[in-house]
């Protein structure tokens, strides 16, 4: 099912990156999660209920990050989700808040 692939791909990316890095004392550290391959291999991400657009994917990614970080502290000041595919790249801050990037 496409939606499970989408969520599993997001969860794998988030778990891998958050487990890879440790706290950096006194530094502001940001993480950019590139979701290009996830978009390519799991499109359409449209399940007609929750994931009609990339902002819906970002919303799910933000929830997954919150779930992971509820169990531990974050080494990152901010976390972003990026879809850098032509012709319309999109980016969202997904932690600590969900915000579209300019």
N, C-alpha and C positions, 0 to 999 in steps of 0.2 A: 504494500500500500504506500502511495506516494507520501502521505503525511507522516507516517512513521519513519520513512527514510529521511525526510526533512528534519524531523525532531532528533532522530538519532545522529544525523550528521552534525547538527548544531551542538548537541550534547557532547559528542566526541571532540569537536574543535574546542569547546569551552573547557572541558575536563583536561584535555592535553595541555593547553596553554596555562591554565591556572595551576596545574600540578607541576609544570616545568620551572616556573619562576618562584623565587623566594623573596621575602621582605628585603627592601633596600633601605637601610638606615638613612633618614634625613633627606631622601631624594623623592622628587615628584616623578612617578613612573606611570606611563600610559601604555595601554595595550591596544593594538589594532588587530581585529580578527578579520581576515580576508575570507569572504564567503563565496568567492568566484567559482571555485570548483563545486561547492555545494549547490549553487544556482545551476551550473551547467549539468550536473549529474542528477539533480532532483527536481528539475522543472517538468511540468509546471508545479509551482508550490501552491497552487490554487486548490483548496479543498472545499471551496464555496461556503465554508463556515467561518474559518479563522484566518486563513492565509491567502487572501486575494491579492495582496500587494507586498512589496518588500518591507514596508513599514509594519505589516502584520508579522513578518518573519522577525524583524527587529524586536517587536514586542515579546515574542516567544523567547528570543535569545536573552532579553533582559530578565525575564522570569527565570530562565535556567541559571543565569549568573547569580541572581538573588538566592536561589535554592542552594547552589554550591557554596556561596559565601556566607550563608546562614550557619554553616558548620565550621567556619574558620575565618581568619582575617584575610584581607586582600592585600597583595603586594602592590596593587595598582591604585593610582589616584582616580583614573578614569579608564573605561573600557569602551571601545568603539567597534561597530560592525560595519564592514565596508563591502560593497558590491561595486567593483571597479570595472564593470563591463560596458563597452561601448554600445550604444550611443548615449546611455543615460546612467553614469555612475551615481551611486547613492551611498551616504554614510549616516550612521546614527550613533550618538552616544547612548550606550545601553546600560552603563553603570557609572555613577550612582543614580543617575536619572535617565529617562528615555527622552532624548531630544534629537530632532533632525539637525544635521550639520549643513551649513550654508551651501 
